């Protein structure tokens, strides 16, 4: 279990004798050392460390020396520094455990700057990324057109899953059917036999997931009986296709009523992914639901129902569309420009993981990364394939079976997950 936070070390050169000498030779005024969560596939694994060096005048040549316990752990040539700010990344062998270390900048003749830090083992992240299509039923278009669209999306996703059958498992194309309204139209429009084939070949093998809620309704308007009846379709799915149907998504809503916990847990739901809309009447672009970056509330928690006899494991996230963008990849096919190269992703990925480690103690994260009416394509799968070929951590994984990230975080960290109670008040109520 890797729960260590990123270390950011800022070194300012003093006016003592050694500091004066360093300033005269290299004019190093500021030096920042940032070990990141990016770990390469080299043998041994190499951790990316970002360096920021500010100098008053150019330095013809510079190298980095890293020491621990009197031993020289690494030497990395950094090249020339121009006057002003210089940013460079280096790959260094990943420490097996936290180590007290000394970092030096040298021009080959003398030490220009030095600093000490406890070099922590990087957290090994797994990011489960969901590709789906959100449909605002009857809002953007007529329901019969949306029905035709979503049924067609399932057919397109099937073809992409087949095309990537020989890809590495983590990047093979997977797809999530967000709710039961999306899925239940499929056997009506294609045939019962076609639906059976989808279930056997794609759903039961984990390539496709089907969210267990009907259509992500505004549950704050429901009475208790309406909540119970809205869960009938969950058992129908189990009876018809033998699926566990234990994971649901609530997407593009600004709240969930508290009695849902009891009604849906009684109906066999264990896990809930909550990815609200970021709009509210007072501050367009923000959310009244406190799930954004910097929230003091946990992102993963057990939501205990009234009466304390039922609970759901909840994964809350900022937004279903923009979450991927915070990690550096914008791969929603309906929302260009598409950013889908490892080099473009790496800086934002390192920054976002460093932010996340300050407020989240685990190393498994669920990333919804899709748009309204999004057409299935291979953009993210291709990025995951290229990324994972370069980087061992974080690993980007496509997601079909929605329960997998919940089961993983519960299995490994269940005794640490906090419990919350009460209403998720709705910004639209």
Buried (B, 14 or more C-beta within 10 A) or exposed (E): EBEBEBBEBEBEBEEEEEBEBBBEBBBBBBBBBBBBBBBBEEEEBBBBBBBBBBBEEEBEEBBBBBBBEEEEBBEBEBEEBEEEEBEBBBBBBBBEEEBEBBBBBBBEEEBBBBBEBEBBBBBBBBBBBBBBBBBBBEEEBEEEEBBBBBBBBBEBBBEBBEEBEEBEEBBBBBBBBBBBBBBBBBBEBBEEEBBEEBBEBBBBEBBBBBBBBBBBBBBBEBEEEEBBEBBEBBEEBBEBBEBEBBBBBBBBBBBBBBBBBBBBBBBBBBBBBBBBBBBBEEEEEEBBBEBBEEEEEBBBBBBBBEEEEBBBBBBBBBBBBBBBBBBBBBBBBEBEEBBBBBEBBBBBBBBBBBBBBEEBBBBBBBBBBBBBBBBBBBBBBBBBBBBBEEBBBBBBBBBBBBBBBBBBBBEEBEEEBEEEBEBBBBBBE
